[in-house]
């Protein structure tokens, strides 16, 4: 069933509204009263106080499409499905339904509402973990899934894969069950052992059908039971679009099409170019962060934004894309999403102004850094020394993460340990001089 991104949003929200969920708007990307987060990185994060019982929700069943920024996988951006900014379609039960109804709701939506090919569906459940000896395997979810899915396609995995949370260092958490779709062997490693636990890309997670939040992780590392049981379920809009629009990647969906078209216009490049994908993702992410009041700087969430903009500028430079096209890509982002997120429209001039300022400020540093890196790479062998990486950082203001990014494009690595040693030595000299 081919759907536009607007149709996917509406279908998702209508389904859960009919199931008694209150539709709420997305929260800002800036966390409120949560020092454990720099930016909102999941649909559940702004609702944490509801799950802990600190605040009362407007209804026990909620549904939203939350703006999220996640940089944990930033090195993977540009493949078929990893992004920095994404929209998380979420449904929540706060002391209401639990595993049985959550799984039934998920299955009905996957099979009947969106019409996914269920012969390609696999699910994972928490199978226990020696490192979480206090948390038993989630045999209940496994048993519930057998009513819908062939038991051979129900895969128990460890805590790294199927125990979710908390969103910060402490807070609500619990076992989860995830839904994957098999995209076919041509999209993966082709090994006979390939499955949902393989990271090759063949099996794509499309929905965390339920984080069953029944525990609270404390600062001392201990788990206690929450006062009531909750469900946090989330599906990435971009991944739904990838499958429902039958594309090879999220960058070929209508969530990116107009942005990428602006970038590649007049060039020989296409949407398969990794650098073009990175520029499109990072401009889109920067526009949303700027619209929510985050401005580039050198600390905390402000540096997250600055890092994203600079990496976008680097890849624009590598593909010889004019910096002015970043403004056009930002404009395309505003036009594409302003209906769902009016704050983009009201912030359009600010977005253009900040991107222009960052381009002008960092452009000279980038040009000098690229020239010096070319010299370094000529004698680096397979590793860029920590000394050379530090010189780029210290003398030219060229960030380590961009040196690593450039090194990766050449098949090189960077000696980060030596870099950190030299950085610490510099800090000690600075303290002594003061």
N, C-alpha and C positions, 0 to 999 in steps of 0.2 A: 504494500500500500504506500504509494509515493505521497509524501506530505511536505509542505513548506514548513519552515521553522515556526511561522505564526500558527499554522494548523496543529503542529505538535504541541505547542504551548496550550492552546485552547482545549484540545482533546484531553490532555493530561489533567488540567484544572477542572474541566467539566466532569470528568469521571470521578474525581475525588470529592467534588462538591456534591454530586449525587449520592456519594457514600457518607455524607454527613460531615465532611471536613469544611472548616472555615478557610476561605482563600484570603491570604494576607500578602501584602506587597513585600518586595525584597527590602532587606535592611541595607544600610550603607556598608561599604567595604571597611570603614573604620570601626573597630570594635568599641563597644561602650562598656565601661567598668570591667574590662577584662585585660589585665596587664600581661597575661600569658600569651597573647596573640599580637602580632604586628598588624596583620590584615585578616579579614574574614576569609577562611580557607575551606569552609564546608557549609552546607545548608544548616547544620545543627548548631554551629557556633553562636549565632545571635540568640538562640533559644535556650542556651544552657541553663539559665536561671529557672526556667519552667521545669526542667527535668530534675533539678536538685531540690525543688520545692521552695526556693527563695521567693519566687513570684508566682502568681496565679495566671494561667493562660486565659485568653478570651474564650477559648473552647478547648475541650480535651482532644479534639481532632482538628489538626491544622494542615494546610497545604500552601506551598509557595514555590516560586522560582527565584532562587537566591544567587546574587552576584558573588563570585568567589575568585580569589587569586591564590595560586599555589605555586611556589617556586622550588619545591622539593625535587621535581622532575624537570627542572629547566633545561638540563643538558639533553633531554629527550625531545624537546620541542622541535618540530619539523618532521617528525615521523608521521605515521598515519593518524594518531589520535591524541598525543600529549599536547597540552596547552598551559599557558600561565593563567590567563583569564578564561573562566568557563561559567556556564549557568547550570546550577544544580536544581533539578526539579525534585521537590521533596514532599513526602507525606509523613505526618507525625501523629503518634498516639501518646498522650501524656496521661498515664494512669488509666487508660481505656482498654482497647484491644491489645493483644500480644501476638505470639508467634502464629497461632492457628489462622487468625483473620488476616494478619499481615501477609502471610504467604499466599493465602487464597486471593486477596486483593491483587497482589502482584501477578499471579498466574493469569487471572481473568483479564487484566489489562494487557499483558504480553500477548496472550492468545487471541482474545476476542475483540479488544478495543483497537489495538495497533496492528494486529494481524501478523506478528512475527512468525516465521517458519519454525514451529516448535520442535521439528525433527532435528534442528540444529542447536537446540538449547541444552546447556549444561548448567548445573548449579554446584556451588561449593558451600560447605558448612564447617563450623569449628569442630575439629576432631581431637582437640586436646593438645597440650604442650607441656613438656617437662619443665620449662621455665616459668610456667604458671600453674604450679601444682595444686593451688587452691581452687582453680577454676575447672570444673568437669567438662568433658566433651558435650557438645550440644546434640545429644541423641534425639531429643524431641523434634528439633527442626528436620533432622534426617528422616524421621518417621513420617512427618507431615508431608514432606516432598515426595515420598513414595506413592502418594495418591495421585500425583500429577506427572511425574517424570520417571523414566526407566531408572531403577536403582543403579545401573551401571554408569549413569550419567550424573550421579550425586557423589561429589568428590570431597572427602574430609581433608582439611588442610590445617596447618599449625597456626599459632597466634599471629605470626607476621602477616599472614594472608587473611585470616578470618577472626581476628579479635580486634575490634575497632575502638580507637580513642585512648585517652581523652583528647579533646582538641588542643589543650595546652598541656602543662606538666601535671595537672591534677584535674579531677572532675569525673562526670558520668562516662561509663564505658561498658562494653559487653561483647559477647560473641555476635557474629553477623553471618548472614547468608547472602551470597552474591549470584547473579544470573549472568552467564556468558553465552555468546553466540559464536558458533564455529563459522569462520569466514572462508574456510576451505584451505587445503594444504598449500595452494599456490601463494598464500599470504603468510606462510610461516617457515619453520625450519625443516619441515618434511620428515622429522624423526618419528619413528614409530611410538616413542614415549611421549610425544607432544600432547598436551592437555591444558586445562585452564591454569595450571600452576606454571606453565612455560611462558616466558616473557617475549616470545618471538613475534607476537602480533596476530597469530592465526585465531586464537580465542580471545575475543574482545569482551571485557566486562561492560555490560550495558546498564546494569542496575544492581545497586546494593539494596536488595529487597527488604532488608531489615537488620539494623543494628539493634539488638535486643538489650537495651540499657537497663541493667539490673544491679550494676556495681558502681561504687565510687572509689576512684584511686586517690589515696592521700599522699601527702608529701613524704611520709615515711615508707612509701612503697606498699602499704597494706590496702587490701580491698575490703570494703564493707557493702552490705546490701543497701540499695536505695530504698526510700520509704514507699515507693510504688514503682511498678514496672512500666517501661516506656519503649516505644518503637521509633527509630529514626531511619527512614528509608530515603534513598536518593538515586536519581538517574541523571546522567549528564545529557543535557539537551543536544550537544554537538555529536555525541555518539549515537543517539537515537537518529539524528539526521543522517549520519553516515550510512546506517543500515537502511533506513526507510527511503532515502533518496538514491540508494544503490550506487554509491560512489566509492572510490578507493581510499579516501581519506577525508577527515573533517574539513580540510582546506578546499575540497572540491564541492562542498555543500553550499547552499544559499546563505549560510552564516558567514562565509568568507568570500564568495564569488566577487561581489562588487569591490571589495578591498584589494584583492589580488589583481583584479583587472586593471585598476588604476596603476599598480606598481609595475606590471609587465607591459603596459601599453607602450608601443614604440620600441620594444626590445625583442630579442630572440628568446627570451626566457618564458617559462610556463609555470603552472602551479605545482609541478613536481620538483622544482628547484628548492632545496632545503633552505637556503638563505632567504629566498623570497617568502617562504612560509614563516620563517622566524621574524622577518620584518613585519609581516601582516599580523602575526600573533602579538608582537610586542607593541605595535602602534595601537592595536585594539585595546590591549590591556592598559596602556598608558592613558588612553582617552577615558576609560571608565574610572581609573584611579584619580585622575585630575578632576573629573566631574564630581567626585565625592569629596573633594577638598584636600587631597594629598598633593603636596608640591615636592619637587626634587630637592634633596639635601644630602648630607653625608652621614646621617644617623637614622637608625630604626626604620620605620616604614617608608620614610622619605628616601632612604637609600635604596630600598627595594625598587621604588619607582625609577630612581636615577640609573640604577644598574640595568633595568629593563630597557630604558630609552637608549642608553649607551650601547648595549648589545645590538639593538635594532639599527643604530647608526653604523656600527661596525659591519653588519651584514649588508646594509645598503651600499656601503663603500666597497665591500668585496665583490658585489655584483654590478658595480658601477651605476647604481641607481641614484639619480639626483636627489639630494636631501629635500628639495622642494616637494618631491613626490610623497614624502612622509606626511606633509600637511594635507595633501589630497587624499591620502589613505585615511587620515584622521577624519576628514570631512565625510568620506564614504562610510566610516564607522558611525558617525553621528546620524546620517540619513538612514542607515540600515536599522538602527536600534532606538531612535528617538521616540517612536510610538510606544514601546514598552518602557523606556527609561527617559522621561522628559528632561531629566537633569543634564543629559548630553547636549540637548538643543540649547538650553540656557547657558551652558558652559563652553559653547563652541569657540568663541573668540579667545577665551582663556586657554583652551587646549592648544589652539594654534600659536598663541603667544609664547606659552611655556616651551612647546616643542621647538619653536624658532630660537628661543634663547639658549636652550640646551644644545641645539645644533651648532650655533655660533660659538658658544663657550667651549664645547668639547671638540669641535671640528679640527682646530689647530693641534690639540693634543693628539687626536686620533691620527692625523696625517704624519706627525713626527714619530709617533709610536709605531705606526705601520712600517715606516722607512727603517727605523732602528731594528724592528723585529725581523725584517727581511735580512739585514746584515747578520743578526744573531743566528737565524735559522740556517744560514749558509755554512756555519761551522758547528752546529749543535749536535750532529749525529742523530741519535734517537731521543735525546733528552735536552730540554732547555734548562740550563743550570739555574739554581736558586739565586745565584749572584746576578746573572743576566736579568732574570725576572724582577729582582729587587731594583736593579738600576733603572729598568723601564718604569717601575712604580715610583721610585724616589726622585729620579732626575727629570722624568718627563710627565709624571702624574698619570701614567698608564696603568689602569687597575689590573690586579692579578687575574681576575676572572676573564678579562679580555685576552690576556696573554695565554691563558689556558684554552680559550676558545680558538684563537689563531693556531695554537700548537695542534689542537685536535684536527683542524682542517688540513694540516700537513702530516698527520699520522705521528705526531710527536707527543711526548708527555713533558710535564714540568716538575722539577724537584721542589715540591712545596715545603718539605721539611727544612731544606737549606734556606728557602725564602723566609720562613717563619723565624728561623734563628737570626737572620740578618735584620729582620724587622724588630725583633725583641732587643737586639743590640742597639739599634738606633733609638728605641724608646728609653733604654737605660742611659745612653749618652745625653738624651734630652733632659731626663730627670736630673742627672748630675750637674748639667750646665745651669739648670734653674736653681 
